[in-house]
Amino acid sequence: MGRGDTIDVPAEWREEFEAAARRTLETRVRYAFIHTCQPVLDDAPYRSFDTLEEYRNWCLQNLPSWLGYARV
């Protein structure tokens, strides 16, 4: 597509976009984040480690690989 080309946007999508644009910034930010349960990570309010190596080892031993904290 080049400059000046138009895209047919379904009316329903346009209505949803316009409704979202009328919301306050606070409301848009609140709706922008979806809480996803993260096993093990959500089990404690915080964790601290003395070294990055300790943190990496903890991740390797405790977190499921699908969370993306494994070494590459």
Number of C-alpha atoms within 10 A of each C-alpha: 6 5 5 6 6 8 7 5 8 8 9 9 10 11 11 10 11 11 10 14 11 10 11 10 11 9 11 13 10 10 10 9 8 7 6 7 9 11 11 11 14 10 9 7 6 7 7 8 10 7 8 10 10 12 14 15 12 12 19 14 11 13 16 14 12 7 11 10 13 14 9 4
